Amino acid sequence: MFKKKTLSFWQVWNLSFGFFSMIAMCMMPNAPLDVQVVGAAVLIFGAVMLVVMDGAFNVAFQPFRAFVADMRPED
């Protein structure tokens, strides 16, 4: 169906460096206002997405947890 793409060390490095440089630009006092606004918007969107994903994972996992506990042998 879908082939899992593996990232090289340098691809992961570039992704991490880009993320942290965006945070640094968002916090720089002398950065242009549009960079600060866009950086803050991306950070807020990311935080909201993490909250939504956490809630969705918890909702999806609870029935599985109950099912596994019911299927355990008595001994």
Secondary structure, DSSP 8 states (H G I E B T S, - for coil): --------HHHHHHHHHHHHHHHHHHH-TTS-HHHHHHHHHHHHHHHHHHHHHHHHHHHHHHHHHHHHHHTS---
